[in-house]
């Protein structure tokens, strides 16, 4: 962490001054995040351009899984999902046997 050359005696500040300091710091963080995001976007655009593509071409070209997006999740373990295609997973069969419906498990 770099030395900012400033020190604030937090103990001497009133509640209102501390709240203003927090608000100002949160605004500054948003500004920093926006700047870093813009820098990241520029870097991605340059990388795509170096390879002879635009960002639109990169994003349209893929990354899509042939499996499809999950439509159902195990209520007991949300990391277990099912797209609704193919063989039903055991957790789904067990839940349905226990009286749950597909709607109970839809995302």
C-alpha positions as a Markdown table, in Angstrom:
| # | Residue | x | y | z |
|---|---|---|---|---|
| 1 | Unk | 0.0 | 0.0 | 0.0 |
| 2 | Unk | 1.4 | 3.4 | -0.9 |
| 3 | Unk | 1.9 | 6.1 | 1.7 |
| 4 | Unk | -0.6 | 8.8 | 0.9 |
| 5 | Unk | 1.2 | 11.3 | 3.0 |
| 6 | Unk | -1.9 | 12.1 | 4.9 |
| 7 | Unk | -3.1 | 11.0 | 8.2 |
| 8 | Unk | -6.6 | 11.5 | 9.6 |
| 9 | Unk | -7.1 | 11.4 | 13.3 |
| 10 | Unk | -10.4 | 9.4 | 13.3 |
| 11 | Unk | -10.8 | 9.7 | 17.0 |
| 12 | Unk | -11.1 | 13.5 | 16.7 |
| 13 | Unk | -13.9 | 13.4 | 14.1 |
| 14 | Unk | -17.6 | 13.7 | 14.9 |
| 15 | Unk | -20.1 | 11.0 | 13.8 |
| 16 | Unk | -21.2 | 13.2 | 11.0 |
| 17 | Unk | -17.6 | 13.8 | 9.8 |
| 18 | Unk | -17.0 | 10.1 | 9.9 |
| 19 | Unk | -20.1 | 9.3 | 7.9 |
| 20 | Unk | -19.1 | 11.9 | 5.3 |
| 21 | Unk | -15.6 | 10.4 | 5.1 |
| 22 | Unk | -17.2 | 7.0 | 4.5 |
| 23 | Unk | -19.5 | 8.4 | 1.7 |
| 24 | Unk | -16.5 | 10.2 | 0.1 |
| 25 | Unk | -14.4 | 7.0 | 0.2 |
| 26 | Unk | -17.2 | 5.0 | -1.3 |
| 27 | Unk | -17.5 | 7.5 | -4.2 |
| 28 | Unk | -13.8 | 7.4 | -4.7 |
| 29 | Unk | -13.9 | 3.6 | -4.8 |
| 30 | Unk | -16.6 | 3.7 | -7.5 |
| 31 | Unk | -14.5 | 6.1 | -9.5 |
| 32 | Unk | -11.4 | 3.8 | -9.2 |
| 33 | Unk | -13.5 | 0.8 | -10.2 |
| 34 | Unk | -15.0 | 2.6 | -13.2 |
| 35 | Unk | -11.5 | 3.6 | -14.3 |
| 36 | Unk | -10.1 | 0.1 | -13.9 |
| 37 | Unk | -13.0 | -1.4 | -15.8 |
| 38 | Unk | -12.5 | 1.1 | -18.7 |
| 39 | Unk | -8.8 | 0.1 | -18.7 |
| 40 | Unk | -9.7 | -3.6 | -18.8 |
| 41 | Unk | -12.1 | -3.1 | -21.7 |
| 42 | Unk | -9.4 | -1.2 | -23.6 |
| 43 | Unk | -6.9 | -4.1 | -23.0 |
| 44 | Unk | -9.5 | -6.6 | -24.2 |
| 45 | Unk | -10.2 | -4.6 | -27.3 |
| 46 | Unk | -6.5 | -4.3 | -28.1 |
| 47 | Unk | -6.0 | -8.0 | -27.5 |
| 48 | Unk | -8.8 | -8.9 | -29.9 |
| 49 | Unk | -7.6 | -6.4 | -32.5 |
| 50 | Unk | -4.1 | -7.9 | -32.3 |
| 51 | Unk | -5.6 | -11.2 | -33.3 |
| 52 | Unk | -7.6 | -9.7 | -36.1 |
| 53 | Unk | -11.0 | -9.6 | -34.4 |
| 54 | Unk | -13.4 | -7.1 | -33.0 |
| 55 | Unk | -15.0 | -7.5 | -29.6 |
| 56 | Unk | -18.4 | -8.3 | -31.2 |
| 57 | Unk | -16.8 | -11.1 | -33.2 |
| 58 | Unk | -15.1 | -12.5 | -30.1 |
| 59 | Unk | -18.3 | -12.5 | -28.1 |
| 60 | Unk | -20.5 | -13.9 | -30.9 |
| 61 | Unk | -18.1 | -16.7 | -31.7 |
| 62 | Unk | -18.7 | -18.9 | -28.8 |
| 63 | Unk | -18.2 | -19.8 | -25.3 |
| 64 | Unk | -21.7 | -21.2 | -25.4 |
| 65 | Unk | -22.0 | -24.7 | -24.0 |
| 66 | Unk | -23.9 | -27.3 | -26.1 |
| 67 | Unk | -25.3 | -28.5 | -22.8 |
| 68 | Unk | -27.5 | -25.4 | -22.3 |
| 69 | Unk | -28.3 | -23.4 | -19.2 |
| 70 | Unk | -29.4 | -25.2 | -16.1 |
| 71 | Unk | -33.2 | -25.0 | -15.4 |
| 72 | Unk | -33.4 | -27.0 | -12.2 |
| 73 | Unk | -31.4 | -27.1 | -9.0 |
| 74 | Unk | -31.3 | -29.5 | -6.1 |
| 75 | Unk | -32.9 | -27.6 | -3.2 |
| 76 | Unk | -30.6 | -29.5 | -0.8 |
| 77 | Unk | -27.5 | -28.7 | -2.8 |
| 78 | Unk | -27.9 | -25.8 | -5.3 |
| 79 | Unk | -24.6 | -26.7 | -7.0 |
| 80 | Unk | -26.3 | -29.8 | -8.4 |
| 81 | Unk | -28.2 | -28.7 | -11.5 |
| 82 | Unk | -30.0 | -30.1 | -14.5 |
| 83 | Unk | -30.8 | -28.5 | -17.9 |
| 84 | Unk | -34.0 | -30.5 | -18.4 |
| 85 | Unk | -32.4 | -32.5 | -21.2 |
| 86 | Unk | -31.1 | -36.0 | -21.0 |
| 87 | Unk | -31.4 | -38.5 | -18.2 |
| 88 | Unk | -32.8 | -37.1 | -14.9 |
| 89 | Unk | -30.2 | -37.0 | -12.2 |
| 90 | Unk | -30.7 | -39.1 | -9.1 |
| 91 | Unk | -31.3 | -36.1 | -6.8 |
| 92 | Unk | -34.2 | -35.0 | -9.0 |
| 93 | Unk | -35.7 | -38.5 | -9.1 |
| 94 | Unk | -35.5 | -38.8 | -5.3 |
| 95 | Unk | -37.0 | -35.3 | -4.8 |
| 96 | Unk | -39.9 | -36.1 | -7.1 |
| 97 | Unk | -40.4 | -39.5 | -5.3 |
| 98 | Unk | -40.6 | -37.5 | -2.1 |
| 99 | Unk | -43.5 | -35.4 | -3.5 |
| 100 | Unk | -41.7 | -32.4 | -5.0 |
| 101 | Unk | -42.6 | -31.1 | -8.4 |
| 102 | Unk | -40.3 | -29.8 | -11.2 |
| 103 | Unk | -41.6 | -26.3 | -10.4 |
| 104 | Unk | -40.3 | -26.7 | -6.8 |
| 105 | Unk | -36.8 | -27.1 | -8.2 |
| 106 | Unk | -36.8 | -24.6 | -11.2 |
| 107 | Unk | -34.4 | -21.8 | -11.2 |
